[in-house]
Structures are given as C-alpha cells and as structure tokens.
C-alpha cells in the first residue's frame, strides 16, 4: 500500500531544498551585482544568472513547495495545530522575500541599483533565519 503522505513529504522536502538554494544564492548575486557598473559585461552576466535562477528554479520550486505544503496539511489533518499556523506565517514571510527578490531582479535588469551592497548582505540572512524557525517548528512541534 502506498503511503501518500510520505510521498508528499518527500516531494515537499525536495521542492523546499530547491527553493531555499535559490533564496540563499540570489541575494548573494545581488551583493556582487550591486558592486559592478551598469552596462558592463559583469553586470550583463549577473542579469542572466539572476533571471534564470528566479524563473527556472526558484519560482517553480516555490509554487510546488506551497502546493505540496497545503496538500500535506490537509492530508494529515494538521490545519488546527498551532505550530502549523506559525509555520505558515513564516512561509508567507519567506514567499514575500521571494517577491522582493523578483522585484530586485527586474530593477537590476533595468540597470538600476535598488539597494546597497551592505543592505543585500543583511537581506541575505533573512531566508536563513526564517528557515531555522520553520524547521524548528516542523521538527519539534512545540505547541
């Protein structure tokens, strides 16, 4: 007999890993991109890298992550669990950071420099902090 929840968890974890890889890498690209002059070969290379990472990996992985997460919550009947409410809030903030990154990709593509290198270095830490909170809630289910 197939345990649907196990397959959903497996796919969810793979999608989360793919999404997180992008969430951790894209802001680092912004750090480097913000240091090069618009119109240079390096800037054009960063534009391609950022666009491909966002469109080919991050956004599809986010969509799959969110859909499978909802499906898992329904399949396992966990929507009344308080830990899942907080996890969902943290995931919403993570998705919002993804949307901010998508905006920065568009701004960099237009040769703008939306924030400083230092700002992007700090912004790069947000997905890590959110990930730590999300994984803590999933593993320990404290409430």
C-alpha positions in Angstrom: 0.0 0.0 0.0 1.3 3.5 -0.9 1.6 6.0 1.9 0.6 9.2 0.1 1.8 11.4 3.0 5.3 10.0 2.8 5.5 10.7 -1.0 4.1 14.2 -0.4 6.7 14.8 2.3 9.5 13.6 0.1 8.4 15.8 -2.8 7.8 18.8 -0.5 11.3 18.4 1.0 12.9 18.3 -2.5 11.0 21.4 -3.5 11.9 23.2 -0.3 15.6 22.4 -0.8 15.4 23.8 -4.4 13.6 26.9 -3.3 15.9 27.5 -0.4 19.0 27.1 -2.6 17.8 30.0 -4.7 16.7 32.1 -1.7 20.2 31.8 -0.3 22.0 32.3 -3.5 20.1 35.1 -5.3 20.7 37.8 -2.6 24.4 36.9 -2.8 24.3 37.6 -6.5 22.7 40.9 -5.7 25.7 41.7 -3.4 28.1 41.2 -6.2 25.9 42.8 -8.9 25.5 45.9 -6.8 29.3 46.4 -6.9 29.6 46.5 -10.7 28.8 49.3 -13.0 25.7 49.1 -15.2 26.3 48.1 -18.8 29.5 46.2 -18.1 30.0 42.6 -19.1 29.9 41.5 -15.5 26.5 43.3 -15.0 25.0 41.6 -18.0 26.2 38.2 -16.8 24.6 38.8 -13.4 21.4 39.8 -15.1 21.3 36.4 -16.9 22.2 34.5 -13.8 19.6 36.2 -11.7 16.8 35.9 -14.2 17.5 32.2 -14.9 17.7 31.4 -11.2 14.5 33.1 -10.4 12.4 31.9 -13.3 13.8 28.4 -13.9 14.4 27.2 -10.3 13.1 29.4 -7.6 9.6 30.3 -8.7 8.6 26.8 -9.8 10.1 25.4 -6.6 8.2 27.9 -4.5 4.9 27.0 -6.2 5.5 23.3 -5.8 6.5 23.8 -2.1 3.4 25.8 -1.3 1.0 23.5 -3.1 2.5 20.4 -1.5 2.6 22.0 1.9 -1.1 22.8 1.7 -1.8 19.3 0.5 0.2 17.8 3.3 -1.6 19.9 5.9 -5.0 18.7 4.5 -3.8 15.0 4.1 -2.5 14.9 7.7 -5.3 16.9 9.2 -2.9 19.4 10.8 -4.6 22.7 10.0 -5.8 23.0 13.6 -2.3 22.7 15.0 -0.9 25.9 16.3 2.7 25.1 15.2 1.4 24.9 11.6 -0.2 28.3 11.9 3.1 29.9 12.9 5.0 27.9 10.3 2.5 29.1 7.7 3.1 32.7 8.8 6.9 32.2 8.4 6.4 30.7 5.0 4.3 33.7 3.9 7.2 36.0 5.0 9.6 33.7 3.1 7.3 34.0 0.0 7.2 37.8 0.5 11.0 37.8 0.5 10.9 35.8 -2.8 8.7 38.5 -4.3 11.1 41.2 -3.1 13.9 39.3 -4.8 11.8 39.1 -8.0 11.4 42.9 -7.9 15.1 43.4 -7.4 15.8 41.1 -10.4 13.6 43.4 -12.5 15.3 46.6 -11.2 18.8 45.2 -11.8 17.7 44.2 -15.3 16.8 47.8 -15.9 20.4 48.8 -14.8 19.1 50.2 -11.5 20.9 49.6 -8.2 17.9 49.3 -5.8 19.9 48.9 -2.6 23.5 49.0 -1.4 25.9 46.0 -1.1 25.6 46.2 2.7 21.8 46.1 2.6 21.9 43.0 0.4 24.4 41.3 2.7 21.9 41.8 5.6 18.9 40.8 3.4 20.8 37.6 2.5 20.3 36.5 6.2 16.5 36.7 6.2 15.9 33.4 4.4 18.3 31.6 6.8 16.6 32.9 9.9 13.1 32.0 8.5 14.3 28.6 7.5 15.7 27.9 11.0 12.3 28.9 12.5 10.3 26.8 10.0 12.5 23.7 10.5 12.3 24.1 14.3 8.5 24.2 14.2 8.3 21.1 11.9 10.7 19.0 13.9 9.7 19.9 17.5 6.0 21.0 17.0 6.3 22.9 20.3 2.6 23.8 20.6 
